[in-house]
């Protein structure tokens, strides 16, 4: 190998595994050593599972040597946000309420990854119950690998940090208001929130039944597409799962963007109070780059951002309260301060509030899909409003200052459209910035296609921070 293993993509690692240049055991040992050396600074993991990982790797090596190929993730290390149920391995949601929770079966996503020959390395940090973060949780907060004094993004904190740090090429997160795309943006990775219903949520601790999405955070767009090939598909035991064929999400990655119509939702973020000029410049440059590649790019108006955000927040809090109502009454002191304030505050919401929010949600979704997305193949906007905030600026109490965790992501949980964050530059302080691509329902192929074209032109998605002496020990 002329490059370190952690710099190789899933495709490159897969080729090396299949021609016998590398074994999954060697790759997994390298991954575990790197986690051991670096994660003391990043805190991406709540729990590392070395015995499980080495057993998975040994099985992958035996199968590949026998000509059994389970697909693109066979022999590849990955990890799960600690809200995904894992048989025999604690799933804590980073909450005192679930420190002793050991599931008796896997979530659907974990079952698919295991059936695909993946190597489970552990469980990743999360905001408590995927809702937020605070300083009084059982496990220390994940830190941004580009500057460990800064935030990783909500709430798939460890997933973003692990991929951003180059500990893994693939991590699984969840996204109710942006918690796949936000950490991907702030940690310099690619994060895809698939269309609602494309990836099963069975066995993933719920926050909001009608807004939750599961999806990958990965090292680049192709890695993301390969992961989606494995985890997407109908699950008859998940009532929200869509029963439709799953295409090969890598098939269009090299087609470019010539002639594609891209609606640039610029006003949706440039009018936000406190928007970073660095974000505006980076996303403007990305729009220009796509036009230079042959896309037809012009500005479009989308449904009102604040209305979409308010609609999503009300639905999330009402459904989150329904999930936690009993334990809020019986074990309130076992919640973190910030989490408790967010969920308990929803006790005052009425059935009428919830029904009106769902009615408005339907209207806004129809407006998006019959308006801007009927006239364009894809939409482009920013993911975040500013580079990652400092951890010591994050408040102990809800609500936070508007830009402390400011992202333009929640609208597309409300509508359920596929949305992906792709790195598009760095701030003057060296922190990553991200653009967001939004597609028509179940048109992940076009989202990935445009992301791949921009990524190839920009050449920054695979850039990772240096860890100096820590890195050299791995």
Sine and cosine of phi, psi and omega as CSV:
sin_phi,cos_phi,sin_psi,cos_psi,sin_omega,cos_omega
0.00,0.00,0.78,-0.63,0.02,-1.00
-1.00,0.01,-0.25,0.97,0.04,-1.00
-0.83,-0.56,0.47,-0.88,0.06,-1.00
-0.85,0.52,0.54,-0.84,-0.06,-1.00
-0.85,0.53,-0.58,0.81,-0.06,-1.00
-0.96,0.29,-0.14,0.99,0.06,-1.00
-1.00,-0.06,-0.13,0.99,-0.05,-1.00
-1.00,0.07,0.60,-0.80,0.04,-1.00
-0.96,0.27,0.19,-0.98,0.07,-1.00
-0.87,0.50,-0.65,0.76,0.03,-1.00
-0.87,0.49,-0.72,0.69,-0.01,-1.00
-0.91,0.42,-0.67,0.74,0.03,-1.00
-0.90,0.43,-0.65,0.76,0.02,-1.00
-0.87,0.48,-0.66,0.75,0.05,-1.00
-0.89,0.47,-0.71,0.70,-0.01,-1.00
-0.89,0.46,-0.61,0.79,0.03,-1.00
-0.92,0.40,-0.63,0.78,-0.10,-0.99
-0.98,0.18,-0.40,0.92,0.04,-1.00
-0.99,-0.11,0.04,1.00,0.06,-1.00
0.99,0.15,0.20,0.98,0.03,-1.00
-0.98,0.22,-0.29,0.96,-0.08,-1.00
-0.50,-0.87,0.54,-0.84,0.14,-0.99
-0.94,-0.33,0.42,-0.91,0.06,-1.00
-0.89,0.45,-0.55,0.84,0.04,-1.00
-0.89,0.46,-0.69,0.73,0.04,-1.00
-0.89,0.45,-0.69,0.73,0.02,-1.00
-0.89,0.45,-0.68,0.73,-0.03,-1.00
-0.93,0.37,-0.65,0.76,0.06,-1.00
-0.88,0.48,-0.66,0.75,0.06,-1.00
-0.89,0.46,-0.69,0.73,-0.01,-1.00
-0.89,0.45,-0.72,0.70,-0.01,-1.00
-0.90,0.43,-0.63,0.78,0.03,-1.00
-0.91,0.42,-0.63,0.77,0.01,-1.00
-0.93,0.38,-0.66,0.75,0.08,-1.00
-0.86,0.51,-0.71,0.70,-0.03,-1.00
-0.88,0.48,-0.61,0.79,-0.06,-1.00
-0.98,0.20,-0.64,0.77,-0.20,-0.98
-0.98,-0.19,-0.51,0.86,-0.16,-0.99
-0.94,0.33,-0.22,0.97,0.11,-0.99
-0.89,0.45,-0.38,0.92,0.04,-1.00
-1.00,-0.07,-0.52,0.86,-0.17,-0.99
-0.99,-0.15,-0.52,0.85,-0.01,-1.00
0.85,0.53,0.64,0.77,0.04,-1.00
-0.94,0.33,-0.56,0.83,-0.11,-0.99
-0.99,-0.14,0.67,-0.74,0.28,-0.96
-1.00,0.08,-0.60,0.80,-0.04,-1.00
-0.50,-0.86,0.82,-0.57,0.13,-0.99
-0.99,-0.10,0.64,-0.77,-0.06,-1.00
-0.86,-0.50,0.95,0.31,-0.10,-0.99
-0.90,0.44,-0.62,0.78,-0.01,-1.00
-0.90,0.43,-0.69,0.72,0.03,-1.00
-0.89,0.45,-0.68,0.73,-0.03,-1.00
-0.89,0.46,-0.71,0.70,-0.03,-1.00
-0.93,0.36,-0.54,0.84,0.07,-1.00
-0.93,0.37,-0.69,0.73,0.06,-1.00
-0.87,0.49,-0.66,0.75,-0.02,-1.00
-0.91,0.41,-0.68,0.73,0.01,-1.00
-0.88,0.47,-0.65,0.76,0.04,-1.00
-0.90,0.43,-0.67,0.74,0.03,-1.00
-0.88,0.48,-0.66,0.75,0.01,-1.00
-0.89,0.45,-0.69,0.72,0.00,-1.00
-0.88,0.47,-0.70,0.71,-0.02,-1.00
-0.92,0.39,-0.71,0.71,-0.01,-1.00
-0.90,0.44,-0.62,0.79,0.03,-1.00
-0.91,0.42,-0.48,0.88,0.01,-1.00
-1.00,0.02,0.06,1.00,0.01,-1.00
1.00,0.08,0.20,0.98,0.05,-1.00
-1.00,-0.03,0.90,-0.43,-0.04,-1.00
-0.88,-0.48,0.92,-0.39,-0.08,-1.00
-1.00,-0.01,0.03,1.00,0.07,-1.00
0.84,-0.54,-0.16,-0.99,-0.21,-0.98
-0.91,0.41,-0.34,0.94,-0.01,-1.00
-0.98,-0.21,0.14,0.99,-0.03,-1.00
-0.90,0.45,0.89,-0.46,0.01,-1.00
1.00,0.07,0.06,1.00,-0.08,-1.00
-0.99,-0.10,0.79,-0.61,0.06,-1.00
-0.94,0.35,0.58,-0.81,0.08,-1.00
-0.48,-0.88,0.13,-0.99,0.09,-1.00
-0.55,-0.84,0.30,-0.95,-0.12,-0.99
-0.87,-0.49,0.67,-0.74,0.22,-0.98
-0.79,0.61,0.65,-0.76,-0.16,-0.99
-0.98,0.19,0.63,0.77,0.24,-0.97
-0.88,-0.47,-0.06,1.00,0.05,-1.00
-1.00,0.06,0.83,-0.56,0.01,-1.00
-0.90,0.43,0.71,-0.70,0.02,-1.00
-0.74,-0.67,0.88,-0.48,-0.06,-1.00
-0.85,0.53,0.83,-0.56,0.07,-1.00
0.98,0.21,-0.02,1.00,0.00,-1.00
-0.85,-0.52,0.79,-0.61,-0.04,-1.00
-0.80,0.60,0.63,-0.78,0.11,-0.99
-0.82,-0.58,0.97,-0.25,-0.23,-0.97
-0.98,-0.21,-0.32,0.95,-0.13,-0.99
0.82,0.57,0.35,0.94,-0.05,-1.00
0.78,0.62,0.74,0.68,-0.02,-1.00
-0.69,-0.73,0.62,-0.79,0.09,-1.00
-0.88,0.47,-0.40,0.92,-0.02,-1.00
-0.92,0.39,-0.38,0.92,-0.12,-0.99
-0.80,-0.61,0.38,0.93,-0.03,-1.00
-0.88,0.47,-0.45,0.89,-0.01,-1.00
-0.98,-0.22,0.25,0.97,-0.06,-1.00
-0.99,0.13,0.92,-0.39,0.05,-1.00
-0.86,-0.52,0.97,-0.24,-0.06,-1.00
-0.89,0.47,0.46,-0.89,0.03,-1.00
-0.99,-0.15,-0.06,1.00,0.09,-1.00
-0.48,-0.88,0.31,-0.95,-0.03,-1.00
-0.99,0.14,0.47,-0.88,0.25,-0.97
-0.89,0.45,0.32,-0.95,-0.01,-1.00
-0.88,0.48,-0.67,0.74,0.00,-1.00
-0.88,0.48,-0.71,0.70,0.03,-1.00
-0.89,0.46,-0.63,0.78,0.03,-1.00
-0.89,0.46,-0.64,0.77,0.02,-1.00
-0.93,0.37,-0.65,0.76,0.03,-1.00
-0.91,0.42,-0.65,0.76,0.04,-1.00
-0.92,0.40,-0.68,0.73,0.03,-1.00
-0.90,0.43,-0.44,0.90,0.05,-1.00
-1.00,0.09,0.11,0.99,0.08,-1.00
0.99,0.13,0.24,0.97,0.00,-1.00
-0.93,0.36,0.30,-0.95,-0.06,-1.00
-0.92,-0.40,0.95,-0.32,-0.04,-1.00
-0.98,0.19,0.89,-0.46,-0.02,-1.00
-0.99,-0.17,-0.22,0.98,0.04,-1.00
0.43,-0.90,-0.19,-0.98,-0.05,-1.00
-0.91,-0.42,0.67,-0.74,-0.18,-0.98
-0.97,-0.24,0.44,-0.90,-0.04,-1.00
-0.86,0.51,0.45,-0.89,-0.02,-1.00
-0.43,-0.90,0.47,-0.88,0.28,-0.96
-0.88,0.47,0.50,-0.87,-0.06,-1.00
-0.82,0.57,0.83,-0.55,-0.03,-1.00
0.80,0.60,0.51,0.86,0.04,-1.00
0.87,0.49,0.41,0.91,-0.09,-1.00
-0.97,-0.26,-0.63,0.78,-0.06,-1.00
-0.13,-0.99,-0.40,-0.92,-0.04,-1.00
-0.54,-0.84,0.32,-0.95,0.10,-1.00
-0.25,-0.97,0.03,-1.00,-0.07,-1.00
-1.00,-0.03,0.04,1.00,-0.12,-0.99
-0.88,-0.48,0.59,0.81,0.02,-1.00
-0.99,-0.15,0.24,-0.97,-0.06,-1.00
-0.89,0.46,-0.51,0.86,-0.07,-1.00
-0.86,-0.50,0.58,-0.82,-0.06,-1.00
-0.90,0.43,0.48,-0.88,-0.04,-1.00
-0.90,0.44,0.64,-0.77,0.15,-0.99
-0.91,0.42,0.48,-0.88,-0.05,-1.00
-0.85,-0.53,0.50,-0.86,-0.04,-1.00
-0.94,0.35,0.83,-0.55,-0.07,-1.00
-0.91,0.40,-0.32,0.95,0.02,-1.00
-0.99,0.16,-0.40,0.92,0.10,-1.00
-0.26,-0.96,0.95,-0.31,-0.17,-0.99
-0.95,0.32,-0.02,1.00,0.13,-0.99
-1.00,0.06,0.00,1.00,-0.11,-0.99
-0.90,-0.43,0.31,-0.95,-0.05,-1.00
-0.96,0.29,0.46,-0.89,0.05,-1.00
-1.00,-0.07,-0.30,0.95,-0.16,-0.99
0.95,-0.30,0.38,-0.92,-0.02,-1.00
-1.00,0.00,0.34,-0.94,-0.60,0.80
-0.97,-0.26,0.03,1.00,0.11,-0.99
-0.99,0.15,0.85,0.52,-0.19,-0.98
-0.89,0.45,-0.71,0.70,-0.01,-1.00
-0.95,0.32,-0.53,0.85,0.00,-1.00
-0.90,0.43,-0.73,0.68,0.05,-1.00
-0.90,0.43,-0.68,0.74,-0.04,-1.00
-0.92,0.40,-0.63,0.77,-0.04,-1.00
-0.91,0.42,-0.70,0.72,0.00,-1.00
-0.96,0.27,-0.66,0.75,0.02,-1.00
-0.87,0.49,-0.57,0.83,0.00,-1.00
-0.99,0.15,-0.16,0.99,-0.06,-1.00
0.98,0.22,0.38,0.93,0.09,-1.00
-0.97,0.25,-0.54,0.84,-0.03,-1.00
-0.61,-0.79,0.39,-0.92,0.17,-0.99
-1.00,0.01,-0.28,0.96,-0.09,-1.00
-0.56,-0.83,0.74,-0.67,0.14,-0.99
-0.66,-0.75,0.49,-0.87,0.02,-1.00
-0.97,-0.23,0.71,-0.70,0.04,-1.00
-0.78,-0.62,-0.10,-1.00,0.10,-0.99
-0.73,-0.69,0.37,-0.93,-0.16,-0.99
-0.58,-0.82,0.95,-0.31,0.05,-1.00
-0.96,-0.29,-0.51,0.86,0.07,-1.00
-0.64,-0.77,0.12,0.99,0.00,-1.00
0.66,-0.75,0.21,0.98,-0.20,-0.98
-0.99,0.14,0.09,1.00,0.33,-0.95
-0.99,-0.12,-0.73,0.68,-0.10,-1.00
-0.95,0.30,-0.58,0.82,-0.01,-1.00
-0.90,0.44,-0.79,0.61,0.04,-1.00
-0.91,0.42,-0.55,0.83,0.07,-1.00
-0.88,0.48,-0.72,0.69,0.02,-1.00
-0.87,0.50,-0.77,0.64,-0.13,-0.99
-0.97,0.24,-0.33,0.94,-0.02,-1.00
-0.95,-0.30,0.05,1.00,0.08,-1.00
0.98,0.20,0.59,0.80,0.00,-1.00
-0.83,-0.55,0.01,-1.00,0.10,-1.00
-0.98,-0.22,0.75,-0.66,0.00,-1.00
-0.73,-0.68,0.80,-0.59,-0.05,-1.00
-0.90,-0.44,0.85,-0.53,0.23,-0.97
-1.00,-0.08,0.95,-0.30,-0.01,-1.00
-0.93,0.36,0.17,-0.99,0.13,-0.99
-0.82,0.57,0.62,-0.78,0.05,-1.00
-0.82,0.57,0.82,-0.58,0.04,-1.00
0.99,-0.13,-0.19,0.98,-0.04,-1.00
-0.96,0.27,-0.60,0.80,-0.01,-1.00
-0.90,-0.44,0.78,-0.62,-0.05,-1.00
-0.89,0.45,0.59,-0.81,0.07,-1.00
-0.95,-0.31,0.12,0.99,-0.01,-1.00
-0.89,0.46,0.77,-0.64,-0.01,-1.00
0.99,0.10,0.13,0.99,0.09,-1.00
-0.95,-0.31,0.80,-0.60,-0.11,-0.99
-0.86,0.50,0.82,-0.58,-0.12,-0.99
-0.98,0.20,0.53,-0.85,0.25,-0.97
-0.93,-0.36,-0.79,0.62,-0.03,-1.00
-0.63,-0.78,0.93,-0.36,-0.16,-0.99
-0.83,0.55,-0.57,0.82,-0.09,-1.00
-0.98,-0.19,0.04,1.00,0.02,-1.00
-0.86,-0.51,-0.33,0.95,-0.07,-1.00
-0.92,0.40,0.68,-0.74,0.12,-0.99
-0.72,-0.69,0.55,-0.84,0.12,-0.99
-0.93,-0.37,0.59,-0.81,0.00,-1.00
-0.13,-0.99,0.04,-1.00,-0.10,-0.99
-1.00,-0.09,0.51,-0.86,0.32,-0.95
-0.91,-0.42,0.80,-0.60,-0.15,-0.99
-0.62,-0.79,0.11,-0.99,-0.11,-0.99
-0.96,0.28,-0.47,0.88,0.06,-1.00
-0.39,-0.92,-0.01,-1.00,-0.11,-0.99
-0.93,0.38,-0.66,0.75,0.00,-1.00
-0.90,0.44,-0.67,0.74,0.07,-1.00
-0.85,0.53,-0.64,0.77,0.02,-1.00
-0.89,0.46,-0.70,0.71,0.00,-1.00
-0.90,0.43,-0.65,0.76,0.03,-1.00
-0.89,0.46,-0.66,0.75,0.04,-1.00
-0.90,0.43,-0.66,0.75,-0.01,-1.00
-0.90,0.43,-0.56,0.83,0.07,-1.00
-0.83,0.55,-0.54,0.84,-0.07,-1.00
-1.00,0.05,-0.66,0.75,-0.17,-0.98
-1.00,-0.06,-0.28,0.96,-0.02,-1.00
-0.98,0.21,0.47,-0.88,0.09,-1.00
0.64,-0.77,0.37,-0.93,-0.07,-1.00
-0.93,0.38,0.70,-0.72,0.10,-0.99
-0.84,-0.54,0.96,-0.27,-0.07,-1.00
-0.90,0.43,-0.24,0.97,0.01,-1.00
-1.00,-0.04,-0.02,1.00,0.09,-1.00
-0.95,-0.33,0.93,-0.36,-0.07,-1.00
-0.87,0.50,-0.39,0.92,-0.03,-1.00
-1.00,-0.03,-0.02,1.00,-0.09,-1.00
-0.96,0.27,0.71,-0.71,-0.02,-1.00
-1.00,0.08,0.75,-0.66,0.01,-1.00
-1.00,-0.10,1.00,0.00,-0.02,-1.00
-0.47,-0.88,0.39,-0.92,-0.03,-1.00
-0.89,0.46,0.51,-0.86,0.05,-1.00
-0.96,-0.29,0.90,-0.43,-0.01,-1.00
-0.98,0.20,0.04,-1.00,0.16,-0.99
-0.99,0.11,0.94,-0.34,-0.09,-1.00
-0.96,0.28,-0.12,0.99,0.08,-1.00
-1.00,-0.03,-0.13,0.99,-0.20,-0.98
-0.89,0.46,-0.55,0.84,-0.09,-1.00
-0.97,-0.25,0.14,0.99,-0.15,-0.99
-0.89,0.45,-0.46,0.89,-0.06,-1.00
-0.98,-0.19,0.22,0.98,-0.07,-1.00
-0.99,0.16,-0.24,0.97,-0.03,-1.00
0.96,0.28,-0.14,-0.99,-0.09,-1.00
-0.85,-0.53,0.18,0.98,-0.02,-1.00
-0.79,0.61,0.86,-0.50,0.06,-1.00
0.99,0.11,-0.16,0.99,0.03,-1.00
-0.93,0.36,0.60,-0.80,0.01,-1.00
-0.99,-0.10,0.90,-0.44,-0.04,-1.00
-0.91,-0.41,0.86,-0.51,0.07,-1.00
-1.00,0.01,0.88,-0.47,-0.05,-1.00
-1.00,-0.06,0.96,-0.29,-0.02,-1.00
-1.00,0.09,0.92,0.39,-0.11,-0.99
-0.96,0.29,-0.69,0.72,-0.05,-1.00
-0.90,0.44,-0.38,0.93,-0.04,-1.00
-0.90,0.44,-0.42,0.91,0.01,-1.00
-0.87,-0.50,-0.46,0.89,-0.04,-1.00
-0.93,0.36,-0.34,0.94,0.01,-1.00
-1.00,-0.02,-0.03,1.00,0.00,-1.00
-0.95,0.30,0.75,-0.66,0.01,-1.00
-0.88,0.48,0.79,-0.62,0.03,-1.00
1.00,0.08,0.12,0.99,0.00,-1.00
-0.84,0.55,0.67,-0.74,0.00,-1.00
-0.96,0.29,0.79,-0.62,0.09,-1.00
-0.85,0.52,-0.49,0.87,0.02,-1.00
-0.92,0.40,-0.60,0.80,0.05,-1.00
-0.91,0.41,-0.74,0.68,0.00,-1.00
-0.85,0.53,-0.72,0.69,-0.03,-1.00
-0.90,0.45,-0.66,0.75,-0.05,-1.00
-0.93,0.38,-0.67,0.74,-0.03,-1.00
-0.96,0.27,-0.58,0.81,0.12,-0.99
-0.85,0.52,-0.69,0.73,0.01,-1.00
-0.90,0.43,-0.60,0.80,0.03,-1.00
-0.91,0.41,-0.67,0.74,0.03,-1.00
-0.88,0.47,-0.66,0.75,0.03,-1.00
-0.91,0.42,-0.63,0.78,0.01,-1.00
-0.89,0.46,-0.65,0.76,0.02,-1.00
-0.92,0.39,-0.60,0.80,0.08,-1.00
-0.90,0.43,-0.64,0.77,0.04,-1.00
-0.89,0.45,-0.45,0.89,0.02,-1.00
-0.99,0.13,-0.04,1.00,0.08,-1.00
0.94,-0.35,-0.01,1.00,0.05,-1.00
-0.97,0.26,0.41,-0.91,0.08,-1.00
-0.99,-0.14,0.96,-0.27,-0.14,-0.99
-0.92,-0.40,0.80,-0.60,0.17,-0.99
-0.49,-0.87,0.34,-0.94,-0.11,-0.99
-0.96,0.28,0.56,-0.83,0.01,-1.00
-0.71,-0.70,0.35,-0.94,0.11,-0.99
-0.99,-0.16,0.74,-0.67,0.08,-1.00
-0.93,-0.36,0.24,-0.97,0.09,-1.00
-0.79,0.61,0.47,-0.88,-0.12,-0.99
-0.82,0.57,0.82,-0.57,-0.06,-1.00
-0.88,0.48,-0.73,0.68,-0.06,-1.00
-0.90,0.43,-0.57,0.82,0.02,-1.00
-0.93,0.37,-0.70,0.71,0.06,-1.00
-0.87,0.49,-0.70,0.72,-0.03,-1.00
-0.90,0.44,-0.70,0.72,0.01,-1.00
-0.90,0.44,-0.64,0.77,0.03,-1.00
-0.87,0.49,-0.75,0.66,-0.01,-1.00
-0.90,0.43,-0.64,0.77,-0.02,-1.00
-0.90,0.44,-0.68,0.74,-0.02,-1.00
-0.91,0.42,-0.70,0.71,0.01,-1.00
-0.89,0.46,-0.71,0.71,-0.02,-1.00
-0.87,0.49,-0.72,0.69,-0.05,-1.00
-0.94,0.35,-0.62,0.78,0.03,-1.00
-0.90,0.44,-0.72,0.70,-0.01,-1.00
-0.95,0.31,-0.58,0.82,0.07,-1.00
-0.90,0.44,-0.64,0.77,0.05,-1.00
-0.89,0.45,-0.62,0.78,0.03,-1.00
-0.88,0.48,-0.62,0.79,0.03,-1.00
-0.91,0.41,-0.64,0.77,-0.19,-0.98
-0.96,-0.27,0.08,1.00,-0.14,-0.99
-0.80,0.60,-0.72,0.69,-0.07,-1.00
-0.91,0.41,-0.74,0.67,-0.05,-1.00
-0.95,0.30,-0.43,0.90,0.12,-0.99
-0.88,0.47,-0.53,0.85,-0.01,-1.00
-0.99,0.10,-0.58,0.81,-0.13,-0.99
-0.99,-0.12,-0.44,0.90,-0.05,-1.00
-0.66,-0.75,0.76,0.65,-0.10,-0.99
-0.87,0.49,-0.55,0.84,-0.07,-1.00
-0.97,0.25,-0.17,0.99,0.03,-1.00
-1.00,0.07,-0.13,0.99,0.11,-0.99
-0.99,0.14,0.48,-0.88,0.22,-0.98
-0.91,0.41,0.44,-0.90,-0.08,-1.00
-0.83,0.55,-0.77,0.63,-0.07,-1.00
-0.90,0.43,-0.69,0.72,0.00,-1.00
-0.89,0.46,-0.73,0.69,-0.03,-1.00
-0.86,0.51,-0.70,0.71,-0.03,-1.00
-0.88,0.48,-0.64,0.77,-0.03,-1.00
-0.93,0.37,-0.73,0.68,-0.09,-1.00
-0.97,0.24,-0.70,0.71,-0.08,-1.00
-0.89,0.45,-0.51,0.86,0.00,-1.00
-0.89,0.47,-0.32,0.95,-0.01,-1.00
-0.98,0.19,-0.08,1.00,0.00,-1.00
-0.87,0.49,-0.43,0.90,-0.03,-1.00
-1.00,0.08,-0.07,1.00,0.03,-1.00
-0.95,0.31,0.55,-0.84,-0.01,-1.00
-0.96,-0.27,0.24,-0.97,0.09,-1.00
-0.87,0.49,-0.59,0.81,0.02,-1.00
-0.90,0.43,-0.65,0.76,0.06,-1.00
-0.84,0.55,-0.74,0.67,-0.06,-1.00
-0.91,0.41,-0.70,0.71,0.00,-1.00
-0.89,0.45,-0.67,0.74,0.00,-1.00
-0.91,0.41,-0.62,0.79,0.04,-1.00
-0.90,0.43,-0.66,0.75,0.02,-1.00
-0.93,0.38,-0.59,0.81,0.07,-1.00
-0.89,0.45,-0.73,0.69,0.02,-1.00
-0.89,0.45,-0.62,0.79,0.03,-1.00
-0.84,0.55,-0.71,0.71,-0.01,-1.00
-0.89,0.45,-0.67,0.74,0.00,-1.00
-0.89,0.45,-0.70,0.72,-0.02,-1.00
-0.93,0.37,-0.59,0.81,0.02,-1.00
-0.91,0.41,-0.70,0.71,0.05,-1.00
-0.89,0.46,-0.66,0.75,0.00,-1.00
-0.87,0.49,-0.67,0.74,0.00,-1.00
-0.92,0.40,-0.74,0.68,-0.14,-0.99
-0.98,0.19,-0.42,0.91,0.05,-1.00
-0.99,-0.14,-0.10,1.00,0.02,-1.00
-0.96,-0.27,-0.99,-0.16,-0.10,-1.00
-0.86,0.51,-0.63,0.78,-0.05,-1.00
-1.00,0.10,-0.16,0.99,0.16,-0.99
-0.99,0.17,-0.49,0.87,-0.04,-1.00
-1.00,-0.09,-0.16,0.99,-0.06,-1.00
-0.71,-0.71,0.47,-0.88,0.04,-1.00
-0.97,0.25,-0.47,0.88,-0.08,-1.00
-0.32,-0.95,0.36,-0.93,0.06,-1.00
-0.91,-0.42,0.48,-0.88,-0.02,-1.00
-0.78,-0.63,0.72,-0.69,0.12,-0.99
-0.42,-0.91,-0.19,-0.98,0.06,-1.00
-1.00,0.04,0.29,-0.96,0.19,-0.98
-1.00,-0.04,-0.83,0.56,-0.02,-1.00
-0.94,-0.34,0.32,-0.95,0.03,-1.00
-1.00,-0.03,-0.27,0.96,-0.06,-1.00
-0.34,-0.94,0.30,-0.95,0.14,-0.99
-0.86,0.51,0.29,-0.96,-0.05,-1.00
-0.82,0.58,0.72,-0.70,0.03,-1.00
-0.96,0.29,0.33,-0.94,0.11,-0.99
-0.94,0.35,0.56,-0.83,0.02,-1.00
-0.89,0.46,-0.59,0.81,-0.04,-1.00
-0.97,0.24,-0.08,1.00,0.11,-0.99
-1.00,-0.03,-0.20,0.98,-0.03,-1.00
-0.97,0.24,0.78,-0.63,-0.13,-0.99
-0.97,0.26,0.38,-0.92,0.11,-0.99
-0.99,0.14,-0.31,0.95,-0.12,-0.99
-0.86,-0.51,0.48,-0.88,0.08,-1.00
-1.00,-0.03,0.63,-0.78,0.02,1.00
-1.00,0.03,0.40,-0.91,0.05,-1.00
-0.99,0.17,0.25,-0.97,0.19,-0.98
-0.81,0.58,0.53,-0.85,-0.21,-0.98
-0.85,0.53,-0.55,0.84,-0.08,-1.00
-0.98,-0.21,0.03,1.00,0.01,-1.00
-0.86,0.50,-0.61,0.79,0.06,-1.00
-0.78,-0.63,0.57,0.82,-0.18,-0.98
-0.95,0.32,0.88,-0.47,0.05,-1.00
-0.64,-0.77,0.42,-0.91,0.00,-1.00
-0.96,-0.27,0.89,0.46,-0.15,-0.99
-0.88,-0.48,-0.59,0.81,-0.12,-0.99
-0.84,0.54,-0.55,0.84,-0.01,-1.00
-0.81,0.58,-0.52,0.85,-0.12,-0.99
-1.00,-0.06,-0.06,1.00,0.32,-0.95
-0.98,0.20,-0.63,0.78,0.03,-1.00
-0.87,0.49,-0.70,0.71,-0.05,-1.00
-1.00,0.07,-0.33,0.94,0.02,-1.00
0.99,0.17,0.10,1.00,-0.02,-1.00
-0.95,0.32,0.46,-0.89,0.10,-0.99
-0.92,0.40,0.65,-0.76,-0.02,-1.00
-0.54,-0.84,0.68,-0.74,-0.09,-1.00
-0.71,-0.70,0.68,-0.73,0.12,-0.99
-0.99,-0.15,0.72,-0.69,0.00,-1.00
-0.78,-0.63,0.70,-0.72,0.03,-1.00
-0.84,0.54,0.69,-0.73,-0.01,-1.00
-0.74,-0.68,0.21,0.98,0.03,-1.00
0.48,-0.88,-0.12,-0.99,0.00,-1.00
-0.70,-0.71,0.53,-0.85,0.09,-1.00
-0.96,0.28,0.18,-0.98,0.05,-1.00
-0.88,0.48,-0.43,0.90,0.02,-1.00
-1.00,0.09,0.00,1.00,0.06,-1.00
1.00,0.02,0.23,0.97,0.00,-1.00
-1.00,-0.09,0.59,-0.80,-0.06,-1.00
-0.93,0.38,0.45,-0.89,0.11,-0.99
-0.82,-0.57,0.43,-0.90,-0.05,-1.00
-0.66,-0.75,0.57,-0.82,0.16,-0.99
-0.99,-0.17,0.31,-0.95,-0.02,-1.00
-0.82,-0.58,0.72,-0.69,0.04,-1.00
-0.91,-0.41,0.75,-0.66,-0.05,-1.00
-0.84,-0.55,0.75,-0.66,-0.06,-1.00
-0.89,-0.46,0.06,-1.00,0.12,-0.99
-0.94,0.34,0.40,-0.92,0.01,-1.00
-0.80,0.60,0.77,-0.64,0.04,-1.00
0.90,0.45,0.37,0.93,0.08,-1.00
-0.94,-0.34,0.78,0.63,0.08,-1.00
-0.86,0.50,-0.48,0.88,-0.02,-1.00
-0.84,0.55,-0.69,0.72,-0.02,-1.00
-0.95,0.31,-0.62,0.78,0.07,-1.00
-0.85,0.53,-0.74,0.67,-0.01,-1.00
-0.93,0.38,-0.62,0.79,0.00,-1.00
-0.87,0.49,-0.74,0.68,0.00,-1.00
-0.93,0.38,-0.65,0.76,0.04,-1.00
-0.87,0.49,-0.66,0.75,-0.01,-1.00
-0.91,0.41,-0.64,0.77,0.01,-1.00
-0.91,0.42,-0.70,0.71,0.03,-1.00
-0.91,0.42,-0.69,0.72,-0.01,-1.00
-0.84,0.54,-0.70,0.71,0.00,-1.00
-0.89,0.45,-0.62,0.78,0.00,-1.00
-0.95,0.31,-0.63,0.78,-0.07,-1.00
-0.98,0.19,-0.61,0.79,0.06,-1.00
0.92,0.38,0.53,0.85,-0.05,-1.00
-0.83,-0.55,-0.14,0.99,-0.12,-0.99
-0.89,0.47,-0.54,0.84,-0.04,-1.00
-1.00,0.00,0.13,0.99,0.03,-1.00
-0.96,0.27,0.71,-0.71,-0.01,-1.00
-0.76,-0.65,0.46,-0.89,0.01,-1.00
-0.94,0.34,0.38,-0.92,0.07,-1.00
-1.00,-0.09,0.61,-0.79,0.00,-1.00
-0.90,-0.44,0.23,0.97,0.12,-0.99
0.85,0.53,-0.78,-0.63,-0.08,-1.00
-0.88,0.47,-0.58,0.82,0.02,-1.00
-0.87,0.50,-0.70,0.71,-0.03,-1.00
-0.90,0.44,-0.60,0.80,-0.06,-1.00
-0.94,0.34,-0.34,0.94,0.03,-1.00
-0.99,0.12,-0.22,0.97,-0.06,-1.00
-0.98,0.22,0.00,0.00,0.00,0.00
